[in-house]
Amino acid sequence: MSNTSPLINVMKIAYSKVNRRIYRDFGEIENLQGLDSKIDRFFSKTYEFVTSNLRDYLRNCRPEWRFLNDVNSSCKRDTYYWLLEPLSGKENFKRSIPIFSSSISVFFNDKIIATSIYDPLRNDFYFTEEGKGAFLNDHRIRVSNRKYLENSLISLQVNNCNIEIEKLFLKNNVPFENFRIFNSSTVSVSWLCNGKLDCFIGINLDKFFIQSSKLLLREAGGFFFEANLDKNKFFICANPTIHKKIIKILN
């Protein structure tokens, strides 16, 4: 069982401020399928609502803290920053595919000290603080213990990549049916930390997402690695055994 801190409770309550609107709008968007212009306008309003309400509540709880999204220069020492991803999986939401989530992290002195991911449709609240373990709702979570690539599930998130990543793995006898593309990096990381997935490979991802993910991965017993391959930035995370095998393939 977890003993949530006041900081984690602030994040949890923040999500509750927007959960009803997300749930309602996700149900409504099915009626707009096939009308892309209306879907885009409808989603923009949802996204703006979620963003503004999360920010307003967090600002009210910690008036002296800043938002990292607003800062383009280097961050000040001894200053706390919120880092938000209002909805990861935007295109899924627009097409009424129930794979998306929100995330809130806290950045302090060049590192993430707390992070959370919330899946509103499943009411799954993932969270961690440095040195305290990773949790899903009130239960401790760990990465899987699978040892073989042949029966592992690998999630891919590819942004503007010039490498045929599937062929790279097929050459190394990793079955094509083992790959999943969920189009939501936060969902993939949370499912990896909960043992549903065995590996996540992200290419050319946002640097702040990577920083936030590292803390949850470490606390769930996962390994991660960053590398450049043909001018592409790889972020590889997995359980310890699968992680070693993926690195060997890329090398």
Buried (B, 14 or more C-beta within 10 A) or exposed (E): EBEBEEBBEBBBEBBEBBBEBBEEBBEEBEEBEEEEEEBEEBBEEBBEBBBEBBBEBBBEBBEEBBBBBEBEEEBEEEEBBBBBBBBBBBEBBBEBBEBBBBBBBBBBEEEBBBBBBBBBEEEBBBBBBBEBBBBBEEEEBBBBEBBEBEEBBBBBBBEEBEBEBEEEBEEEEBEEEBBBEBBBBBBBBBBBBBBBBBBBBBBBBBEBBBBBBBBBBBBBBBBBBBEEBEEBBBBBBBBEBBBEBBBEBBE
